[in-house]
Amino acid sequence: AKMWKPDTAGAKARNEAVRSSKYLGRALWRNLTGYHRRSRVETKMHCVKLLGQRLLARDFDRQVAEIQIRAAILNGFTALGIPRTVAVG
């Protein structure tokens, strides 16, 4: 990553993160800061938004059902990507 011009507080914080990741090494930096976990959460929230930005139902109970359906869809897609480990022998 390249350093940004330190014009804003956000740019300064980003530059500090870039410096520390280069100094510590990317793997150690991820473990210390929890970056990998945050990244996975952000990716999953993006997937939730792809299913729709808003709830279509007006009734509260139906809104709950709509959210549960979206969660079931996401869990189904996640399950497709997880390998099954089988003991041999």
NORPENOR-V534664 format. One record per residue. N is the residue number from 1. RES is the residue in three letters. SS is DSSP state (h for helix, s for strand, l for the rest). PHI is phi in whole degrees, 0 to 359 (NA if undefined). BURIAL is # if it has 9 or more other ideal C-beta (glycine too) atoms within 8 Angstrom, else .. Layout:
n:res:ss:phi:burial
N:RES:SS:PHI:BURIAL
N:RES:SS:PHI:BURIAL
This chain:
n:res:ss:phi:burial
1:ALA:l:NA:.
2:LYS:l:264:.
3:MET:l:287:.
4:TRP:l:264:.
5:LYS:l:294:.
6:PRO:l:283:.
7:ASP:l:280:.
8:THR:l:238:.
9:ALA:h:294:.
10:GLY:h:296:.
11:ALA:h:292:#
12:LYS:h:294:#
13:ALA:h:295:.
14:ARG:h:296:#
15:ASN:h:300:#
16:GLU:h:294:.
17:ALA:h:295:#
18:VAL:h:296:#
19:ARG:h:299:.
20:SER:h:291:#
21:SER:h:291:#
22:LYS:h:289:.
23:TYR:h:289:.
24:LEU:h:276:#
25:GLY:l:96:.
26:ARG:h:296:.
27:ALA:h:295:.
28:LEU:h:294:.
29:TRP:h:300:#
30:ARG:h:300:#
31:ASN:h:295:.
32:LEU:h:289:.
33:THR:h:264:.
34:GLY:l:74:.
35:TYR:h:299:.
36:HIS:h:299:.
37:ARG:h:296:.
38:ARG:h:299:.
39:SER:h:298:.
40:ARG:h:294:.
41:VAL:h:295:.
42:GLU:h:298:.
43:THR:h:295:.
44:LYS:h:293:#
45:MET:h:294:.
46:HIS:h:297:.
47:CYS:h:297:#
48:VAL:h:298:#
49:LYS:h:293:.
50:LEU:h:294:.
51:LEU:l:280:.
52:GLY:l:140:.
53:GLN:l:282:.
54:ARG:l:231:.
55:LEU:l:276:.
56:LEU:l:271:.
57:ALA:l:286:.
58:ARG:l:261:.
59:ASP:l:284:.
60:PHE:h:300:.
61:ASP:h:299:.
62:ARG:h:288:#
63:GLN:h:296:#
64:VAL:h:299:.
65:ALA:h:297:#
66:GLU:h:297:#
67:ILE:h:294:#
68:GLN:h:296:.
69:ILE:h:295:.
70:ARG:h:298:#
71:ALA:h:296:.
72:ALA:h:295:.
73:ILE:h:297:#
74:LEU:h:297:#
75:ASN:h:295:.
76:GLY:h:295:.
77:PHE:h:294:#
78:THR:h:296:.
79:ALA:h:296:.
80:LEU:h:295:.
81:GLY:h:270:.
82:ILE:l:266:.
83:PRO:l:289:.
84:ARG:l:265:.
85:THR:l:258:.
86:VAL:l:238:.
87:ALA:l:287:.
88:VAL:l:249:.
89:GLY:l:117:.
